[in-house]
Every structure is written in structure tokens, then in C-alpha cells.
Amino acid sequence: MTTVFTRIVDGELPARFVWSDNRAVAFLSANPLGPGHTLVVPRDEVDEWVDASPVLLSHVSTVAHAVGTAIRTVFAPPRVGLLVAGFEVPHLHVHVFPAASMAAFDFATAARSIDAAEQDGYAEALRDALRAAGHGAHVPG
């Protein structure tokens, strides 16, 4: 089941990566719920989160935690949201994003277009925060 996420992970499609290791990657969403909205995606093609092994799910959660901490550092939101939905792409992915209220969890409010330079800046700021937190070995570029 090759998905758009598999193609991103394999480098066939571009993305703004902020994390990469042998089990998972994290990159900015193309339709963000807010600045720095990041998707954490396992390299393995797993459809639903309940189909993932506990070890893989734990790793994805660990990466999401590191990314969430970076989002909190960079953007200082009231909360950092974490969401697993899985309807839009049949490949396990965790949304990590700044949240000011429950309204931030509504995908109807997701951006339909993005400013490339702004997104590049968000990605670099998150990479810097991840490096500063000691995760430099997993930060691309």
C-alpha cells in the first residue's frame, strides 16, 4: 500500500523534514492547523495506529513528544495538540501542532495554501529547537 507518505519518506515528493531516523520521520504539514504543524510518520507502511506494534507506536510517540516540545519552545502556544485521525491518508501519522483552544483541532480550519518562505522558517526554527534539546543526530540538514 504505497501512500503519499511513503513517497515523501522515500524522497519522491518534497517535504520540510524536521526529524529523520531509521523508524520514523517528521515533516511540516502541507495543510497546517497552525505554525509548525508537524506530522510524525513511521517509515513502515502501517495503516491504523492500532495495527502498529507497541514498540513502533512508542517510538512514534517519543518523536511526537520531542517535536511537541520544540513547538512549545518556538511558538509558545497555550497548548500543543496531538491528534491521530488517519482518514485522509491510510498511513499511520500523528499530528503535532500549536493549539489555543479546541477549535484548533478542526481540520476545516486548516490552511489551504501556505507561504513557502514562512514554512521554511518554521521548519528551520523547529530543527534549531530540536538540536538545542539534544536531538541533533535526528535533525536533517
matplotlib code that plots the C-alpha trace (Angstrom):
import matplotlib.pyplot as plt

x = [0.0, 2.2, 0.8, 1.7, 3.6, 5.7, 6.6, 7.6, 9.6, 11.3, 12.2, 10.0, 7.9, 9.3, 8.7, 10.1, 11.7, 12.5, 13.3, 14.6, 15.7, 15.6, 12.0, 10.2, 10.3, 8.6, 7.8, 5.6, 2.0, 1.0, -2.3, -1.3, -3.6, -1.1, 2.5, 4.8, 2.1, 4.2, 3.3, 5.2, 5.1, 6.7, 8.8, 6.8, 3.6, 1.1, -2.5, -4.1, -2.4, -3.9, -2.1, 1.3, 3.4, 3.6, 7.3, 6.7, 3.8, 6.1, 8.8, 6.3, 5.1, 8.6, 9.3, 6.0, 7.0, 10.3, 8.6, 5.8, 8.4, 10.1, 6.7, 6.2, 9.7, 9.4, 5.8, 4.8, 1.2, -1.2, -1.2, 0.4, -2.1, -1.7, -4.1, -4.3, -7.1, -6.0, -8.8, -7.0, -4.0, -4.1, -0.6, -0.2, 0.6, 0.4, -0.4, 1.5, 0.5, 0.1, -3.3, -5.0, -8.4, -10.4, -11.2, -7.5, -8.4, -10.9, -9.4, -12.0, -9.8, -6.6, -4.7, -5.5, -2.4, 0.9, 3.7, 6.8, 9.3, 7.2, 7.1, 10.8, 11.4, 9.1, 11.0, 14.4, 13.2, 11.9, 15.2, 17.1, 15.0, 15.4, 19.1, 19.2, 17.3, 19.9, 18.3, 20.8, 21.6, 18.0, 17.7, 18.2, 20.4]
y = [0.0, 2.8, 6.1, 9.7, 9.5, 6.6, 8.7, 11.5, 9.2, 7.7, 11.2, 11.0, 14.0, 17.1, 17.9, 20.1, 17.5, 18.3, 14.7, 11.6, 8.3, 4.6, 4.2, 7.5, 10.9, 14.2, 16.9, 20.0, 19.6, 20.8, 22.0, 23.2, 23.8, 26.4, 27.4, 24.5, 21.8, 18.7, 15.1, 12.2, 9.2, 5.8, 4.5, 1.2, 1.3, 0.8, 1.9, 2.4, 3.2, 0.1, -2.0, -0.7, -2.8, -1.3, -0.7, 1.3, 3.2, 4.0, 5.3, 7.5, 8.9, 9.6, 11.5, 13.4, 14.3, 15.8, 17.7, 18.9, 20.2, 22.1, 23.5, 24.7, 26.3, 28.0, 29.2, 29.3, 28.2, 27.7, 24.0, 21.6, 19.5, 15.8, 14.0, 10.7, 10.6, 8.6, 9.3, 11.4, 9.1, 5.4, 5.5, 6.0, 9.6, 11.8, 15.5, 17.7, 21.4, 24.6, 24.9, 27.9, 26.2, 23.1, 24.9, 24.3, 20.6, 21.3, 20.3, 22.6, 25.4, 24.0, 26.3, 25.6, 27.4, 28.2, 30.7, 28.7, 31.1, 31.2, 27.4, 27.1, 29.5, 27.4, 24.2, 25.8, 27.1, 23.6, 22.0, 24.5, 23.8, 20.0, 20.4, 22.6, 19.9, 17.3, 15.6, 16.8, 13.2, 13.0, 16.5, 16.6, 19.2]
z = [0.0, -1.2, 0.1, -0.4, 2.9, 1.6, -1.4, 0.9, 3.2, 0.1, -1.2, -4.3, -3.1, -1.3, 2.4, 5.1, 7.3, 10.9, 12.1, 10.5, 12.0, 11.0, 12.3, 11.7, 10.1, 10.9, 8.4, 8.3, 7.2, 3.7, 5.2, 8.6, 11.5, 12.8, 12.5, 12.8, 12.4, 12.0, 11.0, 12.6, 10.3, 10.7, 7.8, 7.9, 6.0, 8.8, 8.1, 11.5, 14.8, 16.4, 13.7, 14.8, 17.1, 20.6, 20.0, 16.8, 18.4, 21.4, 19.0, 17.1, 20.4, 21.6, 18.3, 18.7, 22.2, 21.0, 18.2, 20.6, 23.0, 20.1, 19.0, 22.6, 22.7, 19.3, 19.2, 22.9, 22.3, 25.3, 24.4, 22.0, 20.3, 19.4, 17.1, 15.4, 12.8, 9.8, 7.4, 4.9, 4.3, 5.1, 6.7, 10.4, 11.2, 14.3, 14.0, 16.4, 16.4, 18.4, 19.9, 21.5, 22.0, 21.0, 17.7, 16.7, 16.3, 13.5, 10.1, 8.4, 9.6, 8.1, 5.7, 2.0, 0.9, 2.5, 2.2, 1.3, 2.8, 6.1, 6.2, 5.6, 8.5, 10.7, 9.8, 10.5, 13.8, 14.8, 13.7, 15.7, 18.8, 18.3, 18.0, 21.2, 23.0, 22.2, 19.2, 16.6, 15.4, 14.2, 12.7, 8.9, 7.2]

ax = plt.figure().add_subplot(projection="3d")
ax.plot(x, y, z, "-o")
ax.set_aspect("equal")
plt.show()
